[in-house]
Structures are given as structure tokens and as C-alpha cells.
Amino acid sequence: MEAYIEVSTTVEGHGNAAALARRIVGGGLAASIDISPAPGPRDGPRGGPREEARDGEPVWELTLVTTGSQAAAVERHIREAGGAGPIVRRPLPHRLGNRLGEHS
């Protein structure tokens, strides 16, 4: 059975984040992608303001689940889109991967 990987990054601007998500899903590299405002610095008990790019545009966090064999292609899409932050990969527990994609 193939391993599943969670991939996340940040992208400047909601429009850029949505366009990147459409390319990844449209390319069959992920079934779905979560897009949410990137958290800001954690200064106090309630956290700080949302993170912003240099031009003041809000930064958005993309999180998706893909297969281990497709993770490199996902990362390539992210890098080619430009304006993305660091790319973080996290392997998912084997039993969670079973629930995500082994329905055949």
C-alpha cells in the first residue's frame, strides 16, 4: 500500500492560493485542499494578527493530502507558482491512509 503525505505551504494572496489549489486538484495530485488564513505570530493568549506578505496582501495556508509518489509533483507545482513559503511534508499514519484512499 502506498504511503500518504500531508503537504502544506503558505501563498501570498487568496487568488494565488485558489489558483494553485485548482491546478493541483485539476492535475489529479490531491482530492482536496484546505485554504485558510495563515496564523500570525503568537504574542499573547489570543495570538497575533494574520500573517501578511511584504506588500500587505494576506498570506494563506494550503494543506493537502497526496500519495508519496505524487508529493514531488505537488512540490513542483507549488514552486512554479511562485510566492510560496516553505513546503512542509508530513507522513500520515498508515491507518489514516487506509481511510483516505483504499476504497477499491
C-alpha positions, 0 to 999 in steps of 0.5 A: 500500500502506498504511503500518504503525505500531508503537504502544506505551504503558505501563498501570498494572496487568496487568488494565488492560493485558489489558483494553485489549489485548482491546478493541483486538484485539476492535475489529479495530485490531491482530492482536496485542499484546505485554504485558510488564513495563515496564523500570525505570530503568537504574542499573547493568549489570543495570538497575533494578527494574520500573517501578511506578505511584504506588500500587505496582501494576506498570506494563506495556508494550503494543506493537502493530502497526496500519495508519496509518489505524487508529493514531488509533483505537488512540490513542483507545482507549488514552486512554479507558482511562485510566492510560496513559503516553505513546503512542509511534508508530513507522513500520515499514519498508515491507518489514516491512509487506509481511510483516505484512499483504499476504497477499491 
